[in-house]
Amino acid sequence: MKRVVALFLVACIGTMGVYAEGGDAPASANDGTYQGPEVRKFSVESRFGWQMLRTDGAGTDGNRTGFRGEFFNLRLDARLYRGLTFSWRQRLNITSERNFWNSTDWMTLDYTHDDRWHFSAGKQIVAIGGYEYDRAPIDLYGVNSEFWNQIACYQFGVSASYSFSAADRLLLQFCNSPFRTFIGSNDTYGFSLMWNGSHGMWETIWSVNAFQCTGGRWMNYIVLGNKFNFLPGRLWLELDYINRASSRQTFLFDDSSVIAEMSARPLRSVRVFAKYNFDINRSGTDADLCVTDGTKIHGVSGGVEYEPFARHPEVLRLFGMAGYTWGVNANPDGAMFDGQVRLSIGAKLNLDILKGLRMALRKH
């Protein structure tokens, strides 16, 4: 796998060098001046810092307390032809010598037919609603729900979306089941229908999903992700509700999650947040492989994020957070446990290598 990554990067850097010598930003995918394939972005992002994780006053294993790196990602975005683009993100902190694709978040071909129709194929994000799920893992600092920690959200598949207006978009996806690794078979599938909406102060990421799981059963999701922009860009609330039910489950609301995160920007460069999440499964079945039957676990957390470079806030973010969880997690290999205390401080870097090369060439 290392040789494959090295060869791929050499090819990408060579392509970037040709493009960077041009000195101009690329035209849009449907622009009539389009001349040929172009790499539009090549970046590296990482998150590192210090973390303390203790349960009932006792330190956990050394891999989760102390100074550590958590993410190291490479991302490439390219335009291949009018309307046709390619996007790839590789997480290098997750390695698998047996299967290169296990550490690939996504690698997709996307075709935009017009302002309404969009098609995608490849390894992509499973179309499950909710704002906690929608955000990149590297941008989540607080205590995250048990569901978020267990769901395998990147799978191979195809999707098509249609924008009814500038405010509403529907996406239909057919992909491998997120539970395929639990089952040990790639011959398991999932269907998703997702709605993205934006209506005044209210934004949505809602979905209905059906995924094959164990014993020939299906897990059916209703996910209602809501964002309320009380003061746009200054004060907002993200509120998710996830209901999960198997084909043999008796009661509808026995397996669910609630996640709420309030964010405020007292200054343009500062975001403070407070978060609560709750996972419960009292279904009496073993169908849910993310939140195990018998689980009733809560989490609260809060923190601050600081962006020191006003003109380029994405380049460097400093953060600090504290969190606490309580309740029962029936999964012995789960992420949240009773009496667990989390503290974390660190930095997130996002460097666009291609943009840096262009700026350096312009200066010379």
N, C-alpha and C positions, 0 to 999 in steps of 0.2 A: 504494500500500500504506500510506503514511503517513497518508493521509486516512481509510482504513478503520480503522486502529488508533486514531486520534484519536476518531472517532465511537463506536467500541466502548467506549473508556475513559470517555467522557462518559456513555454509557448506564449503564455499570457503577457509576460514582460516584454517579449519581442514584439507582440502586437501593440502594446502600449507605447513602445518607443516609436513606432511608425506613426501612430496617431498623434503623439505628443508633439512631434516635429511640425505638425500642421499649425499648432498654436491657437486654433479656434475651437469653441465649444461645438459639439455635434448638433446637427439639425434634428428635428423631431422625426419619429419613426415614419410618419406619413408625409414628410416634406418632399416636395418635388425635386429638391436639390440633392437628395440622397445619392451617394456614389457607390457605397459598398459597406461590408461589415465593419463595425467599429466597436471597440471596448469603450464604454461610457463611464464605468466606475470600477476601480479595483481598490479595496480597502481592507484594513486589518483592525479588529477591535478586540479589546481584552478588559477583564476586570480582575482586580487583585486587592488584597488588603489583609486585615486581621479579623478573625472571628472567634467568638467564644460560644460554645454550645454545651450547656449543662442541664442535667435532668435530676431534679430533687437534690441539688447541691453537689452532685457528683459529676466530674468531667467525663465526657464521652471519649471515643477513640481519637487518637492523635490526628487522623486525617480531617477532623472536623473542628478542631480547636487549634488556634495559632495563626501564624502568617501563612497565607496560601493564595494561589491563583485559582480562579473559578471558571473563567472562560478565555478561549483564544480562538477567534473566528476569522476566516478569510471569506470575503464576499466579492463576487464579480458580476457586473451587469453589462450586457452587450446588446447592440442592435444588429440583426442579421440581414434584414430586408425591410421594405416598407411595411410597417405594422407588425413585424415579427421580431421578438426580442428573446433573449436568453438570460436567465438569472441563476446564480449558484452560490450557496453558502456552505462552507465546510467547517465543522467544529473540531479543531485539532487537539483539544483537550480530551476528546473522546476518541480512543483509538481501537481499532479492531483489525488484526492482521488477517482474519478469516473473511471479513466482509467489509470492503471499503465503504459501502453505502450505509452502514450502521452509523457512521459519524457524519453523514451528509444530511444537513437539515432540509435543504431543497435543491433541486436541479431541474428547472422547468423551461419549456418552450411556451411562449405566450404569443397569441395572435389577436390583435385588436382590429376588428373588421371596420368598425366605425365608432361613433360616439356611444352607441348602445350595446353592441355585441363584443364579447371578449371570450376567448377560448384558451385553455391551458392544459398541458400534458407533461407528465414527469413525476418526480418526487416533489410533493407539495404539502402545504399545511392542511390538515384535515379540517373541513369547514364546520367547526363547532363554534357556537356563539359565545358571548361573554367577553368582558373587557380584561379580566385577569388572564384568560386564555389567549386573548388577541395580542397582548404585549409580548415583546421579545423577552426571553428568560433573562438576558443580561441586564434588562431595564427594571427588573423586579427585585427590590431590596428587602421587603418586609416578609413576614410569615405568610407563606402561600398555602392555599387549601390543600388538603390531602388528595383531592381529585386532581388538581393541577400537577402535583408531584408524581402521580402515577400514570397519567394518560400518555400514551405514545402518539404524539400529535403530528408526526411527519410520516407520510405514506405515499406510495406510488398510486397514481390515478389520473383521471381526466375530469375536467370541469368546464362549464359554460356559464356565463353570466350575462344578464340583460338589464340595462339601466332604463327604467321606465321614465325617469326624469333625472335632473341633477341631484335630486334628494333621495331617490329610492333605487336600490339595485337588488336583484334576486340572483342567487348563484346555486346551480345544481351540480353535485359532485358524485362520482362513482369511483371508489378507491379500495385499496386493501383495508381490512379491518384493523383498527388500532390494537386489537387483542390477538393478532396473529402470532406474536412471539410467545404469549402465554399458552396458546393452543398448540403451537409447533407446526403450523401449516400456513403456507401462503395462499391456499385456496379458500380464503375467507374474505368477505367483502363488506363494504358499508355504503350507505346512501345518505346524502345530506342535502338539505335545502336551507339556505341561509338568506336572511334579509338584512341589508345595511340601509339604515334610514337616517335622515337628518331633517328635523322639523323644528325650527326655532331653537329653543334651549334644550330640546330633547333629541338625543341621538340613540340609535339602536344597533345591536348586533344580535339578532334572534336566529335560532335555528331549530329544526327538527331533524333528528338523526336516527338511523337504524343500523346497528353493527352486529355482525355475527360474533357469538362468543362460545362458551363451552357447551357441550352436550347438544349441539344443533340449535341452541336457543339464540335469540336476538335481544340485544339491549337497545331500548328506545329512549332517546333523549328529547326533552323539551328544554331549551336553553334561552333564557330571556336576559340579554345583556343591555343595560340601560345606562346612559350617561346624561347627567343633568348639568348644563352649563349655567350656573346661577350668575356668574360674572365671567363672560368669555375670556379665557386665558388667565383668569385671576382666581376663580373659585369654582370647583366642580366636584360632582359626586358620581362615582361609578358603582352601579348596583347590579349584581348578577344573581339570578336564581337558576339552578340546574335541577331538573327532575329526571331521575333515571328509573326505568322499569323494565323488567324482563318479561318474556312471553308467558311465564308461569307465576308471575307475582300477583298477589291478591289485592293489596292496597296500593293506591296510586302514589301517595306522597311519602312512603316509608323510606325512600332512598333518594336523598337530595343534598344539595349544597347551597349556601348563601354566602356571598362575598360582597363586602361594601368597603370602598376606599374613598375618603374625602381628601382632596388636595387643594392647597392654596398657594398663591405666589404673592407674598407681601412685597417682594422685589422681583424685577424681571429675571434676575439670575438665581433666585432662591425658590425652591419648592419644598413645602412641608406637607406631610401626609400622616393620616391615621387610618388604620385598617382593621377590619374584623372579618373573620371567616368561620364558618360552621359547616361541618360535614356529619351526616347521619345516615346510617343504614340499619334498619330494623325490619328488613324485608323477609327474613327467614330463608333466603335462597343464597346459593353461592354463585349466582350469575354475574354479579358486579365484581370485576377484577381490579377496579381502581379503589373503591371505598368498600372494604370488607364488611360483611354482615356482622352486626354487633358493635359497630363503631359509632361513637358520639363524641366528637372532639371539637374544641373551640380554639381559636387563635386570635390574639390581638397584637398589634405592632404599630410603631410610629417612627418617623425619622425625618431627615432633612437631606436635600440634594442641592449642591451649589455648582454653578457653571461659571468659572472665572473669566472666560473669554466671551464677551458680549457679542462680538461679530460672528463667532464660530462656536456656539454653545455645545454642538455635538462632539467637538474634539476632546474635551476633558470635562468630566463630572466627578465631583467629590461627594461622598455620601456617608451618612452614619445612621444606624437604626438600632432599635431594641424591640424585642418581642417576647411573648409568653404564651404557652399553650397549656390547656388542661382538658381533662376528660378521658375517654377510653378509645384507644385505637386497636381494633381486633387484628390488624395486620402486623405481625412481629417484625416485618421488614419495612414498615411504613416510615414516613418522614416526620410525623407529629406524634408527641407522647405527653402524658400527664406530667405537669411540673417542669416542662422544658423551658429554659431561658436562653434567649439568643441575643448576642450583641455583635455588631459588625460595623467596621469603618473601612473605607477604602476608596479606590478611584476606578473610573471607567474611561478608557481611551478609545477613540474612533478616528483613525487616520486614513484619509483618502490618498493612497500612494500616487495614483494617476494624476490627481489634482495638484499634488505637490510637485510632480515632475513638470507639469505644464507651467506652473508658476516659476520654477527654476529656469526653464528654457526661455521664458519671456524676459527674465532679468538679464540673461546673457545674450 
